[in-house]
Amino acid sequence: MDIIAAILYVARNGARKTRIVYQCNLNFKIIKKYLGCLLDLGFLHFESPHYFSTEKAETYLSRYEALAKTYSPFF
């Protein structure tokens, strides 16, 4: 969940794959799988060469933030 949220945050205003890799501290092999999955699920939109978070991604991020606030005392 944390990796997905990080990718979606970086892609909010559009980001190239390289920027996502470096800001999320991932490698190109791993990011390829995540980007493919997030595109298939409708969380990302691709307009060459940039990835953009969708409205569905914003819903995910708001729920993610709510969960993070709720469970922060445990971590």
C-alpha positions as CSV (number, residue, x, y, z in Angstrom):
1,M,0.0,0.0,0.0
2,D,2.9,2.4,0.8
3,I,4.6,1.9,-2.5
4,I,1.3,2.4,-4.4
5,A,0.6,5.6,-2.5
6,A,4.1,6.8,-3.2
7,I,3.8,6.2,-6.9
8,L,0.4,7.9,-7.0
9,Y,1.7,11.0,-5.1
10,V,4.6,11.4,-7.5
11,A,2.3,11.1,-10.5
12,R,-0.3,13.7,-9.3
13,N,1.0,16.4,-11.6
14,G,2.5,14.1,-14.2
15,A,5.8,12.3,-13.9
16,R,8.1,10.3,-16.2
17,K,9.1,6.7,-15.2
18,T,12.6,7.8,-14.2
19,R,11.2,10.4,-11.7
20,I,8.9,7.9,-10.2
21,V,11.8,5.4,-9.8
22,Y,14.1,7.8,-8.0
23,Q,11.5,9.5,-5.8
24,C,10.0,6.2,-4.7
25,N,13.4,4.6,-4.3
26,L,12.5,1.7,-6.6
27,N,14.3,0.1,-9.6
28,F,13.1,-0.1,-13.2
29,K,12.3,-3.8,-13.0
30,I,9.9,-3.3,-10.0
31,I,8.4,-0.1,-11.3
32,K,7.4,-1.7,-14.6
33,K,5.2,-4.2,-12.7
34,Y,3.6,-1.6,-10.5
35,L,2.9,0.8,-13.4
36,G,1.4,-1.9,-15.5
37,C,-0.9,-2.9,-12.6
38,L,-1.9,0.6,-11.8
39,L,-2.7,1.4,-15.4
40,D,-4.8,-1.7,-15.7
41,L,-6.7,-0.8,-12.5
42,G,-7.3,2.7,-13.7
43,F,-5.2,4.5,-11.0
44,L,-2.8,5.9,-13.6
45,H,-3.2,7.4,-17.0
46,F,-0.3,7.4,-19.5
47,E,0.2,10.3,-21.9
48,S,3.7,9.7,-23.4
49,P,6.1,10.2,-21.7
50,H,4.2,11.1,-18.5
51,Y,2.1,9.1,-16.0
52,F,-0.8,10.9,-14.3
53,S,-2.8,10.0,-11.3
54,T,-6.5,9.6,-12.0
55,E,-9.6,10.5,-9.9
56,K,-9.7,6.9,-8.7
57,A,-6.1,7.4,-7.5
58,E,-7.2,10.5,-5.5
59,T,-9.9,8.4,-3.8
60,Y,-7.3,5.8,-2.9
61,L,-4.9,8.4,-1.5
62,S,-7.6,10.0,0.6
63,R,-8.5,6.6,2.1
64,Y,-4.8,5.7,2.5
65,E,-4.2,9.0,4.4
66,A,-7.3,8.3,6.7
67,L,-6.0,4.8,7.5
68,A,-2.5,6.1,8.1
69,K,-3.9,8.6,10.6
70,T,-6.0,6.0,12.3
71,Y,-3.2,3.5,12.7
72,S,-0.2,5.8,13.2
73,P,0.0,5.1,17.0
74,F,0.7,1.5,16.2
75,F,3.8,2.1,14.0
